[in-house]
Amino acid sequence: MADAQKADTGLFRGQRNDVLIAAGVIAVVMMMLIPMPSFLLDTLMSANLVASLLIVLIVLYTKQALDFSVFPTLLLVVTVFGLALNVSSTRLILSQGSEFDGKLVRAFGRFVTGSSGTEGLVIGIIIFLIIIAVQFIVITKGATRVSEVAARFTLDALPGKQMAIEAEYNSGLITEEETRRKKAELQDEVSFYGAMDGASKFVSGNVKVGILITMINVVGGFIVGMTIHNEPAGVAFQTYVSLTIGDGLVTQFPALLISTATGLIVTRAVSDGTFGADMALQFSKQSKIYWIGAGFLFAIAFLPGFPWYVLLPMSGMMGLLAYRLSRKEQTAAQFEHEREAQEEAQQQQQPAEVSPVVPLDPLALELGYGLIPLVDKEKGAELLERITRIRRESALDLGLVVPPIRIIDNMRLEPSEYSFKIKGTEVGRAVIRPGQYLCINPGGEKEEIPGEKTKDPAFALPATWITEEYRDQAERAGYTVVDAPSVIATHMTEIIKSHASEILGRQEVKSILDTLRKDYPAVVEEVTSALSNGIIQKTLQNLLNEQVSIRNMVMILETLADYGGVSKDVGFLTEKVRQTLGRQMCMQYTDEDGVLRVLTVEPGLEQRIIDSRVDTAMGAVAALEPEEQRSWLEAVTSKVREVQQQGLQPVVLTSEAARPLVKTSTRRDIPHLTVLSIPEIASDVRVESLGEIKIEET
């Protein structure tokens, strides 16, 4: 209840702030149209001065430019506000003339010039022109140029920075949340500097408009004073020029502060600290420069005409600063030397300790030195992007979040060789030819393509490494042509699919359950009270072993909760979960018309397989006689080959009792054979038999 009230309060405050900002912007626009009393004008001009000063201070104390990301928009609002004040003050000056009682404008006109009469007017005009020149020629022009360069270089560096973030993610240095945060910050940085490139034009335009308004005020005031107010030329000139100078100074001084803030925020792109902290740190690194400076001041103090009473104290203060910095450097150097000596002594006295647990990378891709350019950011890093895509596709296809894949170079490998390891054990190795293409024969007789004969590492199909000049010829001949990074990516994808059950450990299962507990607490509580994490893990591993996606985890856990009280047998639970996911599995193998084409097993043979069942620690297996087992495998292999020659994927349909036995008996010889049971077939799926598997009587 309290959290809800806090949320409502925060929402109300946010809406109130939005309303106030909108009202303020409308008021700024109305200021240009509606005359204001002098008191209100003084108040708003004072607020403009304070706001400009606050903006400069915020920029000075800001560590990173993105910490003040509202600055480009704020710059526009403040600029328009200043122009609105200028328009309002001009209206009052021209309409009231010598009776104008704006205290702030008159104070600036008198105080800044320091004199009265013609001398004060001349001094005021000169000071005003100097401020305009400094602001326009130095600060505004420089800030505009820096904004343009910063925006262009930030945009040019975007692809490289994105690839660097992907590389950190793929190597496991950062999590997926950190990756998203870093990419969002990178996009915000690009947007900020792009906005600053445009916003700096507001400042430049504000200076130009200030000059124009001043000229109009002088000429217009002179005309209004002489023609409308019937003032003598001298009085009109004295009145309107002094008021115009005061008005110009009181509006251009905040503009000067804003211009300075613009220059500061775009020139501090490489800093991670405040301006004051950076100044103190970077000006205190070298004591030698202050010794030299002190000596220089001391020397010129004795030259004829130089103010020795100023230079000698300055030389003394700089010498004192140099002495203190040199003592600080000596202390730091001594401390560092002692620390190194202590570390060396400890290393000599104590033998190196080895952790009792040497961690293994869940997934690792080892590359020969000839393949390092495939992951080099400066050369495109083609492989890194594909690895990211592989992890994403595995999550979608199998429902398994693949851990970050660590990419390392291995000098023991051949230059063009790579090795894929799961938990330190090699599960795949191949040699590729960078810069060449793998020409794979998907089947059938085709014309010979010149090149190095080999086999596709992912599917063991006949293949040839060819150069660029034969690529078009191979594609026209019907070969499948892929580049080297695609070969590694495809091989890795197949390895992850076939070894998905090894990747899913108990810690990963616990993470899955903890994540689901937030949205489905009842399901998770019920299944964990009935079954241990080990049983849930083994059930999920059985599904992954047969390429069944575990993405629909809620339905899987609900089924385990339903049958967990009946039996703790992993094989039984696996079959019940498969039946629950029946429609999902059928959709993987049906054609466009919703027809599932299957091979069936001759009933007598199927019964003999069921009767031969033996329960082991690894689950139920079929223990046929050796001769019958050989005949059974030959019959299955023959039928599978016939189906494949028709361009179809072989699927064997059996009874519920025979399904796990048929699968385990054929896993070694036909690992990718799909075996479904009758209860797994959805009611609206039409089944068409392609033949019957039976052992021929001899």
N, C-alpha and C positions, 0 to 999 in steps of 0.2 A: 504493500500500500504506500509505504514511504517512497519507494523507488518510482512508483507511478506518479506521485505528487511532484517529485523532483523533476521527472521528465516533462510533466505538464508545465511546471514553472520555467524550465529551460526553453521549452517551445514558445511560451508566452513572451519571455524576454527576447528571444530571437525575432519573433514577429514584431515586437515593439521597436526593436532596433531598426528593422527594415522599414517600418512606417516612419520613424524619425529621419532616416536617411532620405527616403523619398520626399518627405515634406521639406527637408533642407534643400534638396536639389531644385524643387519647384520654387522655393523662396528665392534662391539665387537667380533663377530666370526672371522672376517677377521684379527683382531689384532693378533690372535694366529698364523696366517700364513704369514703375510707380515711384514718385518722388519720396525721399526719406528725410526726416528731420536731422539736424546736425548731430544731436546727441546720439541717435541710433547709428549714424554713419561713423562717429568716433568709436563707438562700441564695437562695431563690426570690423573696422580697420585694426583695432587693438587685437581682436580675436584672430585676424589674418596674420598679424605679426607673431603672436604666440603659437599658432598652428604651424607656421613655417619653421619657427625655432624648434618646436617639438619634433617635426619631421626630420630635421637635420640631426638632432640628438638620437632619435631612434635609429637612423642609418648608421651613426657612429658606433652605437652599442649593439648593432646587429651582427651576429657571427657569420651568417650565410645570407645571400641575397634572397633565397626562397623564404626565409623567416619573415620577410616583409613583402610578401607576394602581392599585396593589395596596392603597392606603390604606383604601378602604371595607371590604374583607374583613379587612385587618389590624386595623382598628378593632374589629370584632366579636370577633376572637380575643383581643386584648389586654383588652377589657372583660370577657370571660368568664374570662380568666386572673386578673384582679384580683378578680372576685367569688369565684372558687375559693379564692384566698388568704385573702379575708375570711372565708369559711366555715370554712376550716381553722384560722385563728387564733382564731376564735370558739369552736370546739370545744375547743382547747387551753386557752384562758382560762377557760372555764366548768368544764372538768374538773379543771384543776390549781389554779386560784385563785391564792393568794399564792405558790405554788411554781412558777408559770409562769416559765420562764427564757429566753423569747424576747428576745434582746439588742436587736434592732432596734426592737421594739415599746416596750420599756421606755426605750430611748434617746430615741425620739421623744417619749415621754410626759414625760421629765425635761427634755430639752434645749429643746424648743419652748416649754414653759410657763415655764422659767427659775426656778421656785420649787418648794418642796416644801410638803406639807401642804394645808390647805384653800385657801390663796391660789393655789397651783399648779393645783389642780383647777379653780377658777373661771376662771383665765386660760386654761387648756387648753380648757375648754368654750367660752369666748368665741372663741378663735382658731379652733377647729374650726367653730363656727357661721359665723364670718366667711368662712372658706374655702368652706364649703358654699354660703353666700349668693352670694359672688362667682362661683363656678362655675356655680350653677344659674340665678341671675337675670341675670347679665351675659353670661358667656362662652357657656354652653350655649344659652341662649335666643336670643342674637344669631346664633350659628353655625347653629342650626336654621333661623332665618328666612332667613339669607343662602343656605343650601343650597336651600331651597324656591324662592326667587326665581331663583337661578342655574339650577336645573333647568328651571323654567318658561320663562325667557327663552331659554335655550339650545335648548329644544325648539321654541319659537315661531320662532326665527331659522333653524332647520334648512332649510326650503324655500328661503329667500332665499340662504343660503350655497351650497346645492347648485346653484342656478341661476347663481350667480356663478362657480362652478367650471366649469360647462358653457360659460358664455360665454367664459371664458379659453381653454378647450379648442377651442371652435369658431373663435375668432379666431387660434389658432395660438400663443398665448403659452406654453402648457404642453403637454407630451406626454401620450399616453394613460396611460403609467405614472404620471406625476405626478398625473394626474386621479384614478386609482384610489387612489393613496396619500393624496391630500387628502380624498377621500370617506371612506376608512377612518378617517383621523384625526378627521374630523367626527363619524362615528358613534361612535368611541371617546369623544369629548368628551361627546356626549349621554348615552351609557351611564354615564360617570363621574359626571356631575353628578346623574343620576337615582339612581345608587347612593348618592351622598353625601347626597341628600335623605332616604333611608331610614336610612343609617348614623348620621346625626346623632341619630336617636331612641335609638340605643344609649347615647350619652353622656348624654342627658337621663334615660333610665331608670336608668343607673348611679348618678347623683347621688341620685335618689329612693330607690333601694335602699340606698345608703350611709347615708342618714338613718334609714331604717327599721331597718337592722341595728344601728346605734348605739343607738337607743332600746331595741331588744330586748336588746342586750348589757347595758345599764345595769340594766334591770328584771330581766332573767333572772339576771344576775350577783348582784344584790342578794338575790334569792330563793334562788339556789343557795348563796351564801355563808352565809346565816343558817340555812337549813333543812337542807342536806346537810352543809356543812363546819362547822356549829355555831360560826360566827364572830359576834362582836358586830356590831351594826348599823353602828357607826362604822368598824370595821375592814373589814367587807364593802364599805361604800360607798367607802372610801378605796382599797381594792384594785381593785375591779372598774371603778370610774369611771376611775381613772388608766390601767388597762390598756386600757379601751375607747377612751379618748381617744388613747392611743398607737397602737392598732390602726387607729382611724379616720383619724388623720393619715397613717400610713404607707401606707394604701391610697388615700386621697383625693388625696394629693399627686401620685402618678402619673396619677390620673384628671384632675387639674387640668392637667397637662402635655398629656395627650391632647386635652382639650377645647380648649386653646389651639392645638394643632396643627390641629384640625378647623377652627377659626375662621380660622387663617392660610391654609390651603390653598384654602378656598372664597372668600376675599376677595381673592385674588391672581390672579383669572381674566384680568385685562387686562394682566398683566405678562409680559415676555419675559426678564427677568433675575432674579438672586437678590435676596432681600429686602435684604441688605446693600448690594449694588451699586445698587439702586434708591434706597435711602435716601441713600447718598453722592451720587448724581447729582442727585436732586430737592431735597435740602437745600442744594446748593451752586450753585443757579442764580441766586439774587438776593443781592447783598451788602447792599442797602438794609435788609432786614429785620433783619440783625444789627446794623447801626448804630443802628437804632431801639431794639432790645432792649438794647444796651449803654447807651444814653442813659437808658432807663427804669430800669435797675438802678442806675446812678450817681445818679439823682435820688432814688430812694426810700431809698438808703443813708444819707442825711442827715436822714431823718425820725426823730422821737423814738421810741426803743424798737426800731428795726429793727437787725438784726445787721450793722453796716457792715463788720465784719471778714470777713463771708461775701459780701456783695453787691458790695463794691468789687473783690475779686479776680475774681469772676464777670464783672463789667462789663469789667474789663481783658481777660480771655480772649476774651470775645465781641467786643470792639473789635478785638483782634488778628486774630481769624478774619475779621471784616468787611473789615479792611485787606487781608488776603491774597486774599480772594475778589475784591475790587475790582481789585487788581493783575492778577489772572488774567483778569478780564473785559476790562480795557483791552488786555492783550496779545493776547487772542483777537480783539478788535475791530480792532486794528491789523493783525494778520496777515490777517484777512479783507479789510480795505481794500487792503492791498498786493497780495493775490492778484487781487482784482477789477481793480486798476489794471494788473497784468501781463497779464491776459487781454485787457483792452481794448486795450492797446498791441500785443499780438500780432495781434489781429484787424485792427487798422489797418495793421500792417506787412505781413501776409501775406494774400494773396487766399484766399478760401475754396476749399478743395480739394474736388474732386468725385471720387468713386470711379470707377475705370475701368469697373466693372461695376455697373449699376443693377439690383438684383434685382427681379423681377416676382413677384407673388403667384401660386402655382399655380392657385388658384381664388379668386374674389372676387365678392361680392354687394354691389353698390352700390345704395343706397336714397335716394329723395327724402326731404326732411325730413318729409313727411306720413306716411311709413311707419316712422319711427324708433320710435314706440310699440310696434311689433310685436317689437322686440328690446330694449325697455326692461325691466330686471329689476323695477322698481317697478310695472310695469303687466302683469306676467305673463310677458312674453318668450315669447309663443306660438311664434314662428318658430324660436327657438334650439333648443327641444326637437325640433322637426320636422327641423331640419338634422342634428342628432345621429342621429336615426332614419334619415335618408336615407343618411348615411355608413355606418351599420351594415348597412342593406339592400343597398347597393351591394357591400359586402364579401361578403355572403352570395350575392347573385344573380350577380355578375360575377366574384367572386374578386379584385376590385380594391380595394385600400385607398385610399380617396379622401383626399387631403391635407386638413388643416384648412381650412375655408372662411372667409376673412377677410370680415367684414361692416363696411362703411364707409358713411358718408353722403356724397353727392355733390350739391353745390348746383347743378350744371349740369343735373341731371335735374329733370323736373317733380315737384311735391310728391308725387304718387301713382304715380310711375314707378320702376321698378327695372331694373337691368341686371346680367347675369351674364357674367363674363369668365373666360377661361382663358388664363393666362400673359399677361395684359394686353390680350388681344383679345376684343372683345365677341362673344358667341355667342348671346345672347338678350336681348330687351328687351320690356317690356310695361307697361301701365298698369292698375292695379287701383283699386277703390273700397273703402277701409277702412270697416268697419261695414255693408257690403252683401254680398250673396251672388251668386255667379255661377251662373246658371241655364243649364245646357248641354243642348242637344237631342241625345240619342244617336242619333236617327234616327226617321223616321216623321212623320206629320202629328199635331200636337198643338195644343191651344188656345193662343191668344196670351196671354202674360203681360206686363203693363205694365212697362216699364223701358227702360234704355239698351242699344241693340243693340251687340254686339261679337262677338269671336271668342275661343274658348278658346286662350290662348297656347301650351299644351302640344301640342294636337292639331289646332288650327285649325278646330274644330267651331263651328257657329253657337251663339251664347250671348247672354244678356241679364243685365245687372246689375239686380238687384231688391232692394227693401227687405225688412225683416223681416216686414211685414204680408202680403206675397205669397208667403212661403216655403212655408207649408203648401199653398197652392193649386198651386204649381209641383210640389211633391213628389207630390201626388195626381194631377197630370196626367202624371206619368211622366218629368219632367225630372230630371237630375242636379244637385243643389244643393250647392255647396261654399262655404266662407267664404274670405276673402282670404288668410290664411296658407296654406291648403290649395292655393290656386291657385299661389302662389309655390313651394311645396314640390313640387307635381306637375310644374310647368314645369322646376324644377331637376333633378328626377329624370330626366326625359326628356332633358334636355340632357347630363347626365352619362352616360347610356346611349349616346346617339348620338355623343358625343365622348370616349368612354372611351379610345380609342387615343391621343388627343392628351395625355391625362393621364399615360399610362404612358411615362415616359422611361427613359433608360439607367441613371440613378441609382437609380430605383425598381426596375428589373430587378436591378441589383447588390444592392440591399437584400434582395430576395426570395431570390436565390441565397445570400447570406451567412446568411440565416435558416435556409434548408433545409440548409445545409452541416452544421449541428450534428447533425441527425438522419439526414440522407441524404448523407453525405460521398461515397460511391462514385458516386451518380447525378450529383451536381454536378460532381465532378472529371472524369467521363467526358464530360459534355456540354460543359463549358467547354474541354476539351482538343480537342474536335472542332469546336466552333463558337464564334464570337466573340459578345460581348454584343450587338453590333448585330444579328446575324442572329436571335438569340433574341428580342430586342425586337421586330423587325419581324414575326416569326412570331406573337408574342402580340398585336401590334397588329392583324394580319389577323383573328385570332380575335375580338377585341373589336369590330372593325368590323362583324361579322355577328352580334353579340350572343351569342357563344359564351363561356360562363363559363370562366375560367382558374383556377378555384378548385382543381381537381385538378392542381396544378402538378407533382407527382411523376410522374404518368402522362405529362404533356406532355413533361417533360424526358427521361424514359426513351425516348419515341418519337423525340425529336430526337437522342438519343444513338445510337439504332438506325440512323437514316437519315442522320446527319450525315456519316458516312464515305462515303456513296453520292453525295450531292449537296449543294451549298451553296445551291441555288436556293430562295429563300424561298417561292415559290409551291408548289413540290413538297413542301417540308417542311410547309407549312400544310395541304395536302390530306391528308398522312399523319397529322398530329396530329388533324385532324377525323375521320378514319376511326377512330382510336383512341377518340375521345370520341363515337362514333356513338350508343351507347345513351343517353348523357346528352342529346344533342341531340334524339333521337327522343322522349324522355319530355317534352320541352317542348311538343310539337305533337300527341301522341296524345290521343284522347278517353278517357273513363272505361273503355271496353271494350278499350283498347290498340290501337285502329285508327288508322292514319295515313292521312288523306285527302289526296291529292296531285293536282296537275296534271302531265301529262307533255308532252313536246315531240315533235312529229311527227318521225319518224326522219330524213327527208330534210332538214328544216329544221335539225335538230340537227347533221347532218353538215356542212351549209353553214357553220354557226357555227364548228364545229371547224376547217374548212378556212380560214376567214378569220382565224385566230389570228395575231397579231403580237406579238412579245416586245418590250417597251419597258423603260426604266429603272424604271418604276413597276410592272412586272409584265406578264402576258399580257393582251391585250384582243382583243375581236372587232371586226374591221374590215370589216363588211358594207358593201355599197354603200348610199349615202344613202337611196335609195328603199326598198330592202329593209329597212334599219334602221328606217325610219319605219313600214313595214308590220308589222315584228316587234314593235315597241313597242305599236302599236295592238292587235295580237292578244293580247299579254300583258295589257295594261290591261283589255281587254274580259273576258277570262277571270277575272282577279283580281276585277273588280267583281261578276261573277256569283257567285263563291264568297263574297265578303263579304256579299252580299245574303242568302245562306243562313245567315248568322251563324257562318261558319267562317273560320279563319285560312288565307290562301292559302299553300300550300307547293308549290314546283316540284321535280320529281324528274327528274334527268338522269343521263347517264353521268359517269364520273370526269373524262374529258377535257373535257367540255362545261361542267361545273359552274362553274368560276371565270369562264369566258367569258360564260355566261348572267348571272351575278351582276354583273359589271362593265358589261355592256351595258344593264342595267336600273337600275343604282344611282342615276343622276341623276333618272330619272322616277319610279321606284318604290323609294325607298330602303329601305323596311322589308320588302321581299319576301324570303322565306326560300327558299333554293335548296339542296337536298340532292342528294348523289350516291348511286348505288345501293350502293357499298361502305360507306356511312355508316349504312345501315339495319340495325338489330340483327336477328338471326335470328328472334327470337320476336315481332317486331312485324309485325302484319298490315297490308298496304298496300291501300288502296282508291282507284281512280282516279275523279276527278270530271270528267275531260274531257281533251282534247288541245289543245295550243296549236299552231295552224297558220295559215299565211298564206293567205287566200282568194285563189284565182286570179281575176284580172280579165280 
